[in-house]
């Protein structure tokens, strides 16, 4: 292999390495920002405390109940009704003093009718869990194109020049 080919391949390899490093940083920062999706599926309990129906009838938002929740695919939402009134959350009917559960088995945003919010709706955001393969994919999909762009710009800004020994004329006899 000629010296110029080696230098070109070295620059491409270095650019790809830098791009992968940038991809790693971007992916890991995103991973840290999405901490609520970085867990295994579990049962998540939503408690409807006693007196919720009275607060909702006055137009007050119960302080213990969020207006929306975020889940990962495979979670189970367990709604426990400790109020003296029956409540509803989408397809769930939860009589007073009982509980009901809903399996969240697909990636989707839900807006359910509910009786324990003054707005009469409740949002559920179900996301795919972040796995090691999600993270590796993010690194590759961000890093390789970034490396290619770095390589192209490096060849424009710092062109590879032939060494003087390559320009020596050859004697043909």
N, C-alpha and C positions, 0 to 999 in steps of 0.2 A: 504494500500500500504506500502511496506517495505521502510525503510529509504534509502536503496541503490537505489531502483527504483526511489524514489523522487529525489535523487541527480543526477541520470542519466538524468532524464527528465528536471531538472533545467539546467544542462549543455547543453543539446540539445537546449532548448529554448533560452538560452543566446547566444549560437553559431549562431543560426538562426537570432537572433536580431542583432548581430554584422555583419553577412553576409548581411542582409537587409540594414544596415547602409552603408556598403561598396557599395552595389548595388545602393543606393540612391546617394552617392557621384559620382560614375562612371556615372550614368545616367544624373545627373545634369551638370557635366562637359561637357559631350557630348552635352547636350541640349544647353549650352552656346556657344559651338563651332559651332553649326549648326543654328545660329541665322537667317540666310537668309531663312531657311525653316520653321521657327517658326512664321508663320503669316497666316492670312486668304487669300484666293485667291483674286486677284485684277487685275485691268487693268494696265499693264506696258507699258509705251510709249517708243518707240525707234525712235529718231529723226535723219533723214538724212539731214544734213545742206546743204545749198547752196554751190556749189563748190566741193562737194564730188567726183563727176565723174572725174573732172580734177585732183584731188589729186591721185585717184586710177589709172588713166591712167599714171601718173608719177611714180607709184609704192609706193606712200606714204600712210601710214595708217591714215585715218581721226582721229584726236585726240578726237573727241566727241563720237565716236562709239566704244564700246568695241568689242573685237574679239569673245567673247562668253558671254552668260548670264545664270543665274540660276533662275528657276521659281518653283512654287509649282503647283500641279495638280489643275486645275480649273482657273488658271490665263488666261488672255487674253492678247496677245501681239498686241499692236497697233503700226504699223509702219507708221510714218508721213514723207512724202517725200517733203522737202522744196528745193530740188535741181531742176535744170532746165532740168534734164535728167530723163527718166523713169528708175526705178530700179526694181530688182527682189530679192526675198528672198524665196527660195524653191517654194512652190505652190503659193506664193503671187506675183502678178504683181502690182506695185505701180507707176502709171503715175505721172509725175512731178506735184507738187502742190496738190496732193491728199493723202489719207491714206488708209490703208487696215489693217485688223485684222485677227488674228488666235487664235482659242481656243486651249489651251493646256490641254487636258483632260485625258492624261495618263502618267504614270511614265516612262520616257524614255530619252535617250540621242539622240538628233538629230544633224545631220550635214547637213546643207542645202547649196545648191549652192546660191551664192549671188553676186550681182554686185557692192556692195558698200564696199567691202574689197579687198585689193590687192591679197590676197590668193584665192579669189573667193569661199570661204566657210565661213559659220557662224555657230557656235555651240550653241545649246540650251540644257541645262540640266534641265529636269523637274523632280522634286522629290515629294514624298508624303509629305504632311504637317505633322509636328510633333504635335500630339494632347496630351491631358492629358492621354489617354489610351495608347499611344505610350510610354509615360514616365513611367506610372505604369508598363507596360509590361517589360520595360527595367530594372526597379528596381527588379521585381520578377525574371526575367530570369537571372539576374546577382547575386542577393542576396541569393536566396534559395540554388543554388549549392555551392556558397561560404560558406554559413553557414554550409552546410553538410560537406564540406571539413574541415572547422575549427573544427567542432564537432569530426570528425574522428581523426584528428591530436591531439586534446586535450585528447582523450582517450588513445592515444599511449604515449604521453609525460607525462601526469598526470593521470595514471589509477585511477579509483574509487576503494577505498579500503573499505573493510567491517569494520564496527565498532567492537570494542572488545566485546560489549554486544551481538552482533549477533553470536559470536563464543562460547558463554557459552553453555556447554552441557546440554541437557534437561534430567531430571530424568524420566525414564519410569518405572512404577511399575506394 
